[in-house]
Amino acid sequence: MSRFSSISLAFAGLAGLAGVAMGALAAHGLTPAQKALIEIASQYALWHALAMGLAIVVHDRAKGWARRLFGIAAWCFAAGIVVFSGSLVLLALNGKGGAAPVGGTAFLVGWALFFTGALSSFRRQ
C-alpha cells in the first residue's frame, strides 16, 4: 500500500472515531438543537469516512486518470468531514461555525469525482 493510501486510510479511521465520539456527545447533556446539529455532523462524518476508505481501496486498484480521480475524491471527503462536520459541532457548541456550505460542497465534489472515476475505469475495460 502506498504512503498516500496509508495516510488516507488512517484519516478515514480517525474520522470514523470522531463520528462515533460526536454521536456519544449528542446523546448526553445537550439541548435538542445542539443534539440535532451534532447528530447530523456525526452521520456525515461516519458515512464519508466509509466513502473515503472505499475511494482509497478503489484508488489502489485503478489505473491512469481514474486513479487520480479516486485519490482526489478521497481528500474531498476528508475536507468535507473536517469543514462540514466540524462547522456543525462548532455551531452547536458556541454558536459560531458558518463554513458548513463549503464542507458540503467538498462532499459534492468528492462524489462527482468518484462518479467520474468510476466511468473512466469502466471505459478502460
N, C-alpha and C positions, 0 to 999 in steps of 0.2 A: 504494500500500500504506500502511496506517495505521501510525502510530508504534508502537502495540501489536503489530501483526504484525511489523514490522521488528525490534523488540526480542526478541520471542518467537523468531523465526527465527534471530536472532543467537545466542540462548541455545541453541537446538537444535544449531546448528553447533558451539558451544563444547562442548556435551555429547557430541557425536559425536567431537570431538577428544579429549576426556577419556577416552571409551570406548576409543579406539584406543590412547591412552597407557597406560591400565590394562592392556590386553591385552599391550602390549610389556613392561610391568613384570612381568607374570605369567610371561613367557617367560624371564626372566633372574634367576638367583640367589636364588630364594625356596625355602622349604620346601614340600613338597607341600600342606600345609594352607593356607599363605599363598597359594600359587598358585591353589588351588581357590576360595578366597573372592574373590580379585581377578578371576579369570575370570568368576565369577558377576556381580560388580559391573560388569565391562566389558560383558557381554552385555546386562544390564538397561539400562545407560546407552545403549548403541547402539540397541537396539530402541525404547526410549522417546524417544530423540532423533528417530528417524524418525516415531514416533507423534505427537510434539509438532509436528513440521513438517506432517504431514498434517492435524492438528487446526486449525492456523493457516490452511492453504490452504482448507480447508472453511469455516472461520470467515469468511473474506473473501467467500465466495460465499453463505453462509447469510443468512437474514433473521430478525428477531424473536428469540423465545426460543431458537431453535436456535443462533443466532449467539452468544448469551451462553454457552450450554452448551458449545459447542466451545472458546470462549476460556478458560472456567474449566477445562475438561478439559486444555487445553494447559498451564496453570500447575500443575495437579495432577501432570501428568507431570514437569514441571520440579522440583517439590518432591520427588517420588519419586526422581528421579535424584540430587539433592543428598543427601537424607537416607538412602535405601536404599543406593545405591552408595557414598556417602561413608562411611557407617557400616561397611560391609563392608571397605572399604580400611583404615579406622582399626583395626578389629578385627584384620585381618591383620597390620598393621604394628606396633601397640603393645598389642594385647590389650584395647583399650577401644573400644567402639562399639556400644552396645546399642540404638540407635534404628532398626534395620532394620525392625521391625514397623510403625513409624509411616510410614516411606517406602513400605513395601509397601501399607499402607492408602491412601496418596495415589495409588499406581498404580491400585488397585482403584476408588477414587472417580473417577479420571480416565476409566477405561474405562466405568464406569457412566454418566457424564455424556456421553461420546462416543456411547454407545448411545442414550441418551435424546435427544440432539441429532439423531441420525440419524432416529429415529422421529418426532420433532417436525417435521423437514424433510419427511419422507415424507407426513405428514398434511396439510401445507400445499399440496401439489401438487394 
